[in-house]
Amino acid sequence: MNEPLSDAHILIVDDDERIRTLLQKFLSRNGYWVTAARDAAHARRLLAGLDFDLIVLDVMMPGEDGLTLTRSLRETLSTPILLLTAKGESNERIMGLEAGADDYLTKPFEPKELVLRINAILRRVPVEQAVVEAPKSLQLGPVRYDVTRGELWEGETLIRLTATESTLMRIFSASPHSPISRSKLVEDLGRDSDQSQERAVDVQITRLRRKIEADPKSPRYLQTVRGAGYMLAPD
């Protein structure tokens, strides 16, 4: 189950040459195709000419830091982003998720744990390609969710979703009008079960509401069900 997806192309962005080299060698040995960038500017040049399946991005870099780069990339890019941070404070992790990251890993970490996190993120994307018997969509006011394609539309405009947001929509659309607990969402996202991950889910829900709701602070379609979790309530 945890075998690497050998055709995945990973971009590592870290100003520490020792860490870049270590991760590049380790991930390459584990079957990934790996490209490394020394800073945000270098990463932008690579992203302009290459497609990547996932970005591993250090938060603390000179010049443009990882959080700023994540926010900027999320304006046009849905590629999954895994943040590396030297700080353990929950507020920085939450800032990373709010910026659009799919997950985070605190330094120091075991390289094997990085592989597990990468696999967990990448496996969310193929699931969305599963064949469905017939076209199906859910209407959320002016927003339409195409269940078959895993796409969110507002009129003729495609709304960009991160890998985590796409997985959340797939989970919710499979059980509309049924509450799903935070712990179940953590489990379905392939993450370890603890309070910090449940808080991370809350952040992802907040981001998703901004793309669905006319008033994200008073959600109509992605509702909080007190004591039970979250529920998608399409028209």
Secondary structure, DSSP 8 states (H G I E B T S, - for coil): -----TT-EEEEE-S-HHHHHHHHHHHHHTT-EEEEESSHHHHHHHHHH---SEEEEES--SSS-HHHHHHHHTTT----EEEEES---HHHHHHHHHHT-SEEEESS--HHHHHHHHHHHHTHHHHTT---SS--EEEETTEEEETTTTEEEETTEEE---HHHHHHHHHHHHSTTS-B-HHHHHHHTT---SHHHHHHHHHHHHHHHHHH-SSTTS-SSEEEETTTEEEE---
